[in-house]
Amino acid sequence: MSRGRIAGMVRKEFRQAFRDPRLRVLMIVPPIVQFLVFGFVVNLDIEQSRMAWVDGDRTPASRELRAAFEASGRFTVTAAPESLEAAQRLMDRDEVHSVVAVLPGFAADLARGRQARIQVLIDGSNSNTASILSGYAAEIVRGYSGSRFEAVLNQKKMARGGALVELRSPGIGLEQRVWFNPELRSRNYFIPGVLVNILAIVTLMLTSMAIVREKEIGTMEQLMVTPIRPVELMIGKTLPFALVSMLDLVLIVVLARLVFRVPFVGDAWVLGAGAVLFLLSTLGLGLFISTVSATQQQAIMATFFFFFPMSMLSGFAFPVRSMPEVVQYFTLLNPLRYFLEICRGVMIKGSGVETLWPQLAALAVFGVSILWFSARRFRKRLD
């Protein structure tokens, strides 16, 4: 193996790539644009959800509860119908996403220490949105209930002249702490997945198209009659796109911090090591696609044929633990799953090698195996 021939092939590939306006744009611009689009679009956080408020009690206590909902920043009361039937019509017309109904006797029940009842109706046509809104509403009600209990306790103390008063809370005290993502921002969960998907699609497409392009323009035969060996040709073809992918990785991480405020609390070298091992798999798969494709159009179709199942089974949009058990076993053969776990672990949790070594080892095995198989097939096609 000659370093000089490989270096010459790498220089030739860079010159050819940056001389082609389409390929030059494809290497840098689409990953950034896709990242920004996905970063703004893929967001499950719900802000200012439209709510209808049905107040059947009309007391200061019910108005305080409404103020608690509005002060949360999650809900905006856009209608105050007189009945649940009128509120249902608003929900049928998609004018509101939820309805809170305060039943008569709400304030009286609170004053007597009984359990006060309210109804929260949520549009369940979008199950994910309904689940999030339900959690928001439950959190607000718990907070209001706790504040009311403290107010009653203070009143009892004042009535006893400041003496200690034994007063039992009508419920269970609950203290919640959210680690790693205390603000529960969905972007912190999704953007590392966007990073993984962009790196995968860029490396797959660029590698497969670069080699197929040599076939289409008739220069592959010229390369075969030169002293360059198949393994040197393979390294010279894949190494430039590995370097471009690492540059894309740095750009996307920087944008994630500056634009979307995604935390990065781990070590950058762990993420870089995972990216290198991950690129072995994607570059090897792109090399394999190039051996089964005769045109660039076929290479693009084959790339998407491999990419979409891998993306769906990576845990990017749907947690792996929520998939059927049989499907979960298939995800063990997916390199995207392991690199996604590394990205989320490093960026959000600050995990190190002592925690992520199984994922790193799996990527190493997959990367070496896929690249070895694709390289053998590539050499066989050239020979």
N, C-alpha and C positions, 0 to 999 in steps of 0.2 A: 504494500500500500504506500503510495507516494503522497506526502503532504503537499508537495508542490502542485501535483495534478488536482488534488482536492481543493486547494486554495484557488487555483485557476478556475475550477468549475464554480466555486462559490462566487468569485468576482464576476464571472460571466452571467451567473443567474441573477445577481443583484443588478447588473447593468441592463439585462433583458427585462427584468421586472419593472425597474424604474423608468425604462425607456417607453414602456407600454402605458399610455395614460389610464386605461381602464384598470389594469392590474395595480398601478400605483395608487389609485384612489381606493381600490378594493382592500388594500392592505391596511390602510389607516382610517379612512373616513367612515366606512360602514360600521366597524366596531364601536367607534365613539358615538355615532348617531343612534345605533341600536341600543347602546347602553343608556343614553339619555332618555330615549323613548320608553324603554322598558322600565327605567328607574322612576319615571313620572307616572306611567300608566299602571304598572303592577304595584298596586297599593291597596291594601285591605282596610286601612284606617278609615273610619267614618267620622266626618266632621260636619257639624251643623245639619243633622238629620231633621227632616220636617216632622213635627209632632202635632197631634190634636189633643187638646186638654178638655176633658169633660169633668167639671167640678160640680159634684152633687152635694157638697157640704157647704161651700162658700163661707169658710171661716178663716181666721188668720193662720191656723195650722195648715190648711190646704194650700193657702197662698205661699206659705213658706216652703212647702214641698215643691210647688211649681218653680219658685225662685231657685231652689237647689238644682232642679233639672236644667234650667236656663243658664245658671252660673257654671255648670260643668263644661260648657263649650261643645258638648256633644249633640245637644238637642236645641232646636229652635221651634217654639210654639207658634205655628202659623195659623191655627184655627182653634176656636173655642165653641164647639157645637153644644147644643142643649141636651142631646141624648146620644146614647151609644149607636142608635140607628143612623143618625146623621153623621156620626164619626165613621161608621162603616161605609157609608156612601163616599166619603172623602177618600178612604183607603181603596175602595173599588176603582175610583178614578185616578189612582196613583198620585193624589195631591199630598198625601202624608204617608210616612213610612211606619208610624206607630201611633198608638192612642193610649193615653193614661186616663183612667176613670177613677176619680175619688168618690167613694160611696158615701151616702148620707150617714152621719154619726161618726165620721172619722175623728174629729177633734174630741168628741165626748169619750170615745174609746181610749184615746191617748191620755186624757185627763184621769180616767178611772184605772189606768194601768192594764187595760185589756188590749188584746191584739187588734190593731186597726188594720182594715183591709183596703187595698186598692187593686185595680185591675190594670195590667199592662198588656195591650194587644199589639202584636208586631206582624207586619206583612212577611209571611214565610215563603213567598214565591222565590226569593233568593235565600237559600238556607244559610249560606255563609254570612250574609248581611244580617239576617235575623238572629243568628247566634251571637254576633258581635254586639248588636243593639241590646239583646237580652242581658248580656254581661254588663254593659254600661248601665242599664237601668237598675239591675240588682245592686251594683256598686253604689249608685246614688242613693237608693232606698236604705241600704245598710248604713251609709254615712249619716243620712237624715235621722234614722232611728237612734243611732248612737248619740247624736247631738241632742235629741229630745230627751233621752234618758239622763244625760248630764244636766240638762235644764231642770228636770223634775227633781233630781238629787239636790241641786243647789237650792231650789225652793224649799225642800224639806229641811235643809240645814238652817236656812234663814228663819223658818217657822219655829225651830227648836233653839234659836239663839246661838247658832253656830256650833251646837253640839254634834257629835258624830251620829249619823243616822244609818241604820242598816236598811238597805234597799236592794232588792234582788232584780237583776235585769231579766226581762221576759225573753230569754233566748240564750244563745251560746256566743261568747266572745270570740271573735275571729280576727286574727292578725295575719295579714298576707304580706309576703315579700316576694318580689319578682327579681330573680338574679339575671345578670347578663344583658337584659333588655328591660330595665325598669319602666320605661315609658311605653312599652308594648308597641313599638313602631314596627309595622309590618315590613317596611323597607329594609330594616336591619336584617330581616330574615330572607327577603327575596333577592336583594342586590348581590350577595355572594353567589347565588344561583345564576343570576344573569351573567356574571363574570365567567363562570364555568361554561355556560352555553355558548357565549361569544367566542371564547378561546377554542372550543371544540369545532364550531362551524367554520371558523376562519382557517384553522390548520387543516381540517379535512378538505375544504374546498380548494385552498391554494395549492396544497401538495398534489392532489389528484389532477387539477387542471394544468399545473405546470408541466407535468410529464406527458399528459395527453396532448398538450399543445405542441410538443416536439414531434409527435406522430403526425399531427394534422398538417404542419407546415413542412414536413419532410426532412427535418434535421436530425431525427433520431438515428437514421441510417448513417449520417455523417459522424455522429458521436460514437457509433459502434465500431467504425473503422479506425478511430483514433486509438492511441495507446492507453487511454483511460479504461480502467477495469469497471465491471458492473458495480462492485461495492463502492468504489470511489465516485461513480456517477450517482449512486443512490445517496451517499452522504452529501455530495455537492448540491443535489437537488433539494434535500430536506433541511439541511442546516440553515440556509437563509430564512426559511419560513419559521423555523424554531426561534431564531433571533427576533424576527418581526413579532412573533407571538409573545415573547417575553417583554418586548417594548409595549405591546398592547396591554399586557398585564399591569405594567407599571402605570400606564396612562389611566386605565380603568380604576385602579385602586386610588390614585390621586383624585380622580373625579368623584369617586364614592365618598372620600373624606371631605372634599371642598364643597361639592354641590348638594349631596344628600346627608351629610353629617353622619355617615355610617362609622361606627367605632372601629378602631384597629388597635387592639390591646395585646396582641401576641407578637411573636418574633417574625420579622419579615423573611429571614432565611428559611424558616420552616415552610412558609408559603411558597417561597421560591423553589425549594427542594421538591415539594409536592407538584409544583407546576412543571418542573423538568421531567419528573417521572410520568406525569400525565401526558406530556407532549410525546413521549415515546409511544404511547398507545394511539393517540390521534394521528401522529405522523405515519405510524405503521399502517393504520387503517386507510389513510389517504393514499399511501403507496399501493396498498392492495386494490383500492378502487381504480387506480390508474392502470393496473394490469388487466382489469376486466372491462375497461371502457375504451371505445375506439374514437369517440369524439368528446368535446368539452360538454356538450349537452347531456350525453350519457353520464359523464362524470358528475355533473350537477345533480341529476336525478338520483344517481346512486348515493351521493352524499346525503341528500335529504331522506332517502330510504333508510339509511343507517342512523341518521342523527335524531329523527323524531322519536323512534322507540327508546333510544338511549336517554333522551331528555325526559320523556314521560316516566321512565323507570328510575330516574336519578334521585327522586325526592325533592325536586325543585318546586313543583306546584302542589304535589300531594305527598304527605308524609309516607314513608315506606311502611311504617307500622300500621297504616290504615288500609293498605292494599291486601287483597286475598293472600292467604299463606303461601299458596303455590307461586304466585307472582313475586312474593318476597324472595323466594329462592332464586328466581331469575335475576333479580337486582344484584345478587352477589357476583354476577358475571359482567357487571356494567362498570367500567372505569370512572364514568361521570359521577356515580354515587360516592365513590371514595374521595375523589377530589373535592366534591361539594362538601362533604363532611369536614375535610381539612380546611377549606376556606371559611366555613362558618365557625369552626373551632378556633382557628387562629384569629380571625377578625373580631368575633363577638365574645368568645369565652376566654381568649388568651391561652388556649391549650398549647402545650409543647410536645416535643417528641415522645416524652414518657406517656402521653395520652394518645397521640395520633400515630404511634408506630405501627399498629395493625393496618391502618389505611395506607400508610407509606409503603409498607411491605407488599400489600395487595397491588398497589399501582406499579411497583417494581416488577412483580411477577407478570402482570398483564402487559406492561410495556415491553419487557424483554421478549415475551412469548409472541405478541402480535408483530413486533418489529422483525423478529427472526423469521417468522413464517412469511411475512410479506416480502422480506429481502430475498429469501430463497425463491419465491415465485417470481420476483422481479428479475433475478439473475437468470432464471430458467427461460423467461420470455426473451431476454436479450440474447442468451446463448442460442 
